Amino acid sequence: MSAPPLVPPIKCQGIKTKLVSEIRALLAQKDYERWVEPFCGSCVVPLNLQPQRALLCDSNIHIIRLYRDVQAGRLTAPMAKASLTVEGEKLRTRGEDYFYEVRERFNTSPSSLDFLFLNRSCFNGVMRFNRSGKFNVPFCRKPDRFAVQYVSKITNQLRRIGEVIANKDWTFEAADFRVTLAKAVPGDYVYADPPYTGRHVDYFSSWSEQDENDLADLLKQLACKFVLSTWHSNEFRTNLLLERNWTEPRFQLFTRQHFYHVGSTEDLRHPTTEALVTNLSGVRYATAQPALEQMAFFEKPVAAYGRPTPKTRHKS
Ligand SMILES: C[S@@+](CC[C@H](N)C(=O)[O-])C[C@H]1O[C@@H](n2cnc3c(N)ncnc32)[C@H](O)[C@@H]1O
């Protein structure tokens, strides 16, 4: 049995913890020189694949600041433990007023420790910012949030990722995906996991059809390998942009059903069929004895993903 995935200390929508093994399986060998992620989010994929060199970017400056702080030793497990213990005690005694005080402090003068506090005590672990770029997720309403065990869990996560990052040649940059992809060179391996159109819309993630099409155009022009994560369908509709952008035979498409646990509304927690699109040719399976789920994933290249039926179109 394979080891459980390494879990990052921050949560975000669309986190790909459950796709790590499939993404790893697409890499028959580590035959690339640098891992490039234009939408790194929580960084769960590189933290688990652990490439020696990586360029990890996201438009969300708070995520990038946190990883840079970890890398530079400005944010360590002991620091987080001390801070979350003290702040957690204030939360316990002062309740939601204290959550909103920290939120205000973060929005005035952002810091990685406050970001961690908010990310782990806000409603549903959602990461959302208003039009002015201010964090606006409400309190999870659990004043005892930072109990000793929970603080240990977070600080252990931080310690483990700190150990991984310390031994790697990784660069974290706050950048739009167009800027990141312009830096990709032959020998790189690009993993692109953009927001899903019309899903998590906020200051850092206002993802439009134009963005989706620009991304497809840029990926198609890359002189290196890439894997794109996107959604294929859910019970309400099918991703027509997938059909529009990725039907050339030089691209391979794989699907897998995935259930999101992070979401502010019920519809975000519905099962979704995920898609991975790649320009890798003749994908080989990397593990000797793939788990059943992984087999199903690879045995099901999408032959027919159609337009929504009139019934589902009406629903959406
Ligand atoms: C689906 S999430 C990535 C999740 C990540 N793969 C993980 O497992 O945690 C999409 C990310 O894209 C970022 N993003 C949104 N628009 C962007 C843009 N134009 N350029 C770069 N990053 C962007 C968001 O901040 C978010 O972190």
The ligand as a Gaussian input file, in Angstrom:
#p B3LYP/6-31G(d) Opt

LIG

0 1
 C       -7.808000      24.780000      -8.726000
 S       -6.743000      25.855000      -7.839000
 C       -5.214000      25.002000      -7.871000
 C       -5.227000      23.911000      -6.869000
 C       -3.902000      23.205000      -6.702000
 N       -3.568000      22.379000      -7.838000
 C       -3.960000      22.342000      -5.457000
 O       -3.999000      21.117000      -5.559000
 O       -4.008000      22.920000      -4.361000
 C       -6.488000      27.155000      -8.978000
 C       -5.479000      28.188000      -8.537000
 O       -5.323000      29.111000      -9.628000
 C       -5.041000      30.394000      -9.104000
 N       -5.337000      31.356000     -10.176000
 C       -6.542000      31.852000     -10.573000
 N       -6.419000      32.655000     -11.635000
 C       -5.090000      32.667000     -11.949000
 C       -4.334000      33.306000     -12.954000
 N       -4.907000      34.106000     -13.878000
 N       -3.001000      33.070000     -13.005000
 C       -2.398000      32.285000     -12.064000
 N       -3.081000      31.659000     -11.068000
 C       -4.405000      31.843000     -11.015000
 C       -5.918000      30.496000      -7.859000
 O       -5.401000      31.427000      -6.944000
 C       -5.888000      29.055000      -7.336000
 O       -4.910000      28.913000      -6.329000

